[in-house]
Amino acid sequence: MLILQAERDTLLKPLLAVTGIVERRHTLPILSNVLIEKKGGQVGFLATDLEIQITTASADELVLTKTSA
């Protein structure tokens, strides 16, 4: 399991950028989610509605840590 640690505003800015594309009442539940992944020193956020895909990345203020649970 990965734990994401960040200040509220630091996490909110990239999430708001990508969640605008995700509709709340979509017929495919997977399209109601946002992919969060770490690439190098950045944390990326990705959302799609099968027609449009949007991706953004955050600076080093977000920390992903792996836990054993």
C-alpha positions as CSV (number, residue, x, y, z in Angstrom):
1,M,0.0,0.0,0.0
2,L,1.2,3.5,-0.8
3,I,0.5,6.5,1.4
4,L,0.4,10.0,0.0
5,Q,1.4,12.8,2.3
6,A,0.9,16.4,1.3
7,E,-0.6,19.7,2.4
8,R,-4.2,20.0,1.5
9,D,-3.7,22.8,-1.0
10,T,-0.7,21.1,-2.6
11,L,-2.8,18.0,-3.4
12,L,-6.0,19.9,-4.3
13,K,-4.5,21.9,-7.1
14,P,-3.5,19.0,-9.4
15,L,-6.6,17.0,-8.4
16,L,-8.9,19.8,-9.4
17,A,-7.1,20.1,-12.8
18,V,-7.9,16.5,-13.7
19,T,-11.2,15.8,-12.0
20,G,-13.0,18.3,-14.1
21,I,-12.9,15.7,-16.9
22,V,-14.4,12.9,-14.8
23,E,-18.2,12.8,-14.9
24,R,-19.9,11.9,-11.6
25,R,-22.6,9.7,-13.2
26,H,-20.7,7.7,-15.7
27,T,-21.9,4.2,-16.8
28,L,-18.4,2.8,-16.4
29,P,-17.3,3.0,-12.8
30,I,-13.6,3.0,-13.7
31,L,-14.0,6.4,-15.3
32,S,-14.9,7.9,-12.0
33,N,-11.3,7.6,-10.7
34,V,-8.0,9.4,-11.0
35,L,-4.8,7.5,-11.5
36,I,-2.0,8.7,-9.1
37,E,1.5,7.5,-9.9
38,K,5.0,8.4,-9.0
39,K,7.5,8.9,-11.9
40,G,10.9,9.9,-10.9
41,G,10.7,12.8,-8.5
42,Q,7.2,13.8,-9.5
43,V,3.7,12.5,-8.7
44,G,1.4,12.4,-11.7
45,F,-2.4,12.6,-11.9
46,L,-4.4,11.2,-14.8
47,A,-8.1,11.1,-15.6
48,T,-10.0,10.2,-18.8
49,D,-13.6,9.9,-20.1
50,L,-12.5,7.7,-23.1
51,E,-12.6,10.7,-25.4
52,I,-10.3,13.1,-23.6
53,Q,-7.4,12.3,-21.3
54,I,-5.8,14.9,-19.0
55,T,-2.5,14.5,-17.1
56,T,-0.8,16.8,-14.7
57,A,2.2,16.4,-12.4
58,S,3.1,17.9,-9.0
59,A,6.4,19.2,-7.7
60,D,8.3,17.5,-4.9
61,E,5.9,18.7,-2.2
62,L,4.0,15.4,-2.4
63,V,5.5,12.3,-0.8
64,L,4.5,8.7,-1.6
65,T,5.7,6.2,0.9
66,K,5.3,2.4,0.8
67,T,4.0,0.6,3.8
68,S,3.7,-3.0,4.7
69,A,0.0,-3.7,5.6
